[in-house]
Amino acid sequence: MMDYPALRAVAAVVQSGSFERAAAMLGVTPSAISQRVKHLEERLGTVLIERGQPCIATEKGAWLCRHMDRVGMLEQELMQQLPELAAPAQRVTLAIAANSDSVGTWFLDAVAEFTRTSDYLMNIAIDDEENTADWLRRGRVFAAVTSVEKPVQGCRGTPLGSLRYHATASPEYMRRHFPDGVTVAALTQAPSLTFDHKDDLQRLWIKRNFGHDLAHPTHWLPSTQSFVDACVAGIGWAMNPAQLARDHLAAGRLVELLPGATFDRPLYWQVSRLAADRLAGLTRAVLATARRELV
């Protein structure tokens, strides 16, 4: 038998980040929450929640949380068919993953369209587009925007199109670092911008246009919008999404390192088969927005 009060306690702690807030969500005492979680962990012989500020789920705890989210979806469907059973219920939070550049350009438009007609709450995890598929493999999310074409086991995959990037810098930066044009020698000295250690766009652009990898200095800046701002300010050059660079290029605040040498990153929408039917509205919104915004 599934101990659903204990499962709800685990999910509430993970969602809220603390035992005290979980108790308030479920209308019980923090001691009751602690006892439920402790007894379930003892029964399963494993830790489900890493205690801290905030409390976070272990891998097995995350699987239980996703199960409770699926239970919540089923309960919502049941209430729609049998409103006589309706009772105050905790709203379901959908865990999905997307890359930062999609969130910073087009993806939130899709989420906004979905939330206008849905009672679901959203928990959007941000990771590199090559790594968001791992969130699906580990069962931590129901769906993801990813650059991985092959569907993760148990998931459905749909092509979205490509997010286009421009290699850009400010005119002042170009005069300072590339007075004789963008050359191999100049690139080894001109600072770029890198989002994090998973970001390989600048390296891939160099390899595509100059034939091989180059060691080059870089600033580290984990923010999509700040990438654009830093380029405009002359801090470095970087690969910026076309949607964010377009106006700056038109106004002359940014210029392309090599005019016309864009870089397209193919993206895919993968969704768990267990939740695909219930997330059909989100999938429709994602696909419609992608058709408008991506190459």
N, C-alpha and C positions, 0 to 999 in steps of 0.2 A: 504493500500500500504506500502511495505517495503521501508524505506529510506536507500537505499544501500550506498550512499555517507557517511551517518552518521554511518552506521554499519562498513564500511571500516575504518572510523576514529577510532572507538572504538577498532577494532581489531589491527590497526597499533599502537595505544598507548600501548596496552597490550603487543604486540610482541616486541616493541622497548624499552618500559619502560619509555617513556617520550613523551610529546606533541611535543617538538621540533624535536625529531628524527622521530616521526610519520609524521610530516609535510614534512620533507625531503624525506621520503619514498614515499609519495603521491604527492609530487611536488606542495604543497600549503603552505600557511602561517600558523604558529602556531595559530594565531587568528582564522583562518578558522576551524582548527581542534577543537579548544576549543568550538567554537560556535556550530559545528555539534554535538559534544558530549553532550553539555549542553542542546540543543534543544531536543535531543533524550531522555535524562534523564527526562526532564520536561514532555515530551509526555507520557513516560511510568510510571512516578511517582516513580522512584526508582533510586538509585545511581548505575551506571554501572562500574565506575572506582574509586578505592581508590587512591586519589592523594598522592604522596610521592616520595621517591627516592629508588627504582623505583616505578612507577605507576603500580598497579596490579588490576586485574578484581575482582569484587564482584562475588558471585555465579551466579547471573543473567547475569552479564557481560560476564562470562565465557561461558554460554550457547550461547550467541550471537556470541562470537568468534568461537566456534565450528561450528555454523551454517555457518559462513563466510568461514571457512575451507572447509566445504562440498560444498558450492557454488564454491569455487576455484577448487575443484576436478572436478565438473561437467563442469566448463568452460574449463579445460584442455582437458577433453574428447571431448567436442564440437570442440575445435580448431584442434584436431587430425582428426576429421571427416570432418570439414569444414575449411581447412587452409586459405581459402579466407578471413575468419573473423579474422585471426590472428592479434593481436595487442600487444604492450608491456603490460605485465600483472605481477602483484605481484606473486612471487612464493608461493606456499602453504606450510605452516608449519604444520607437523603432530605432534600432542601432544600425547605421549604415556608414560606409567609408567612402571617402573621395580624396583626390589629390588637391593640394592647396590652390593650384592655378585654376582648376575647375570651379572650386568654391569661390575664388576671387573674380570669376568672369561670368559663368553661365549657370552653374548648378543651382544656386540659390533661387533663381527664377523658377526652376522646376519644382523645388521644394515648396516655394510660396504658392504655386498653382495647386499643388497637392493638399497643402494644409487648409486652403480655403474651403474645401469640401470634405475634410476628414477631421476626426477627433484625435488622431494619433499625435503624440509628441515625438520630436525628433532628437536623436543623439548622433551627431555627425562627427565621426573620427576622421582626422586628417593625417594622411601619410603620403609618401611618394607613390605615383601611379603604378610603379612596378611592384609595390609592396602591399597595396590595398587588397589584392587577392589573398594574401596570407591571413588577413582578418577573416575572410570567408572560410578558409581552410581550418582555422582554429575555432570556428563557430562563434566568433565574437560579434559578427554583424550578419544581417539578413541579406544585404545587397551592397554592391560597391561599384564605383567608377574605377576602372583599371586599364592598364595598357596590356594586360595579359589576354591574348585572343582565345586560347584554349580554355573552355569552361572548367572551373574548379569542380571536382567531384561533387555531385548532388546539386549543381547549379545550372541555370540556363544563361547563355551568353548572347548578347546582341550587339553588333557594331553600332557605334554612335557617330563616327566621323573622326576628324582629326582636329586637335587644338593647334592653331598656327602660331609660331613664334617668329619674332624679328630680333636679330642681333643689333642692339642699339646702344648709343652713347650720346652725350651732349656734344654740340658743336665745339665747345671749349675743350672738352676732353679729347676729341678727335685731333684738334690742332696741337694739343700738348703731347699726346702719346703716338699719334700717327701722322706726323707732318709730311712724310713721304708715302703715305698710303698704308693700308693694313697688310703688313708683311709678316713672315714667320719671325724674323728678328724682333720686330716691334711687339708682337703678341707675347713673346717670352718675357717682356718687361712691363707690359700694360696690365694693371690690376683689373680683374674681372670681379663679378659678384657670384657667390655660390649660396644656395638656399641652405643646404646641409650636406652631410657626407653621402647622402643618397642621390644628390642632384648631379646628373651627368650631362645636362643639356649643352653647357658651354663646351665641354670636351667633345661631345658628338658633333657640334657645329664646326669646330676647328678641324676635326678629322675629316668631315665630309668635304670641306672647302679647301683644305691644305694637304690632304692625303695621309696624314699621320697624327698621332697624339703629340701634344706639346706640353711641357711643363710650363705653367704660367702662374704668376702670383694672383691671389684672390682675397677679397673681403668676404666675411661670412655674415649672412643677413637672412634669417628665416621668416620672411614676410613677402607675400606676393606684391602687395601694393607698395611696400617700401623698396622693392627692387626697382620699380619704375621711378619712384621719388629719388632714389640714390643715383640712378642714371641721369635724371634731369639735373641733379645737383652736381654732377661731374665726379662722383666718387669712383665709379667704375663702369665697365661695359657689361651687358648681360643679355640673356635671352628673355624677352618679355612677350607675354601673350598679345596677339594682334588687337584684341578688344581694348586692352589697357594702353597700348602704345599708339593706337591710331590717331587720336587727337593731338598727341605730342608730336608725332611725325608730321602731321598736316600743318601744325603751327611752327615747326622748325625748332622746337625745344629739344627734340631728339632727331638723330639721323641714323641710318643703317650703316653698319661697318662695311658691308658689301651690298649695295643696292640690289634688291630682288632675291637675295640669298636667304629665303625663309626656311624654316624647319617645321615640319608637321609631325605631331605626335598622335598616332592612332589611339583612340580610346574605346572601351567596351563597357557595357552595362551587364553585370552579372548579378543574378538574384537566386537565392536559395529556392529549390523546387518546393520545399515544405511551406514556404510563405509566398510563393509567386502569385497564386490566385488572389490572395488577400492584399498583395501589393500591386495589383494590376493598375490601379489609379496612379500610383507613384511611377510605375514603369511608363505609362502613357505620357505623363508629364515630362519625364526625363527624355524620352525619345522625341517628343514634339519640340522641346527646347533645344535639344542637340541639333535637330534638323535646321533650326533657325540660326544657330550660333556657331556651329562647327563647320569645318571645311568638308 
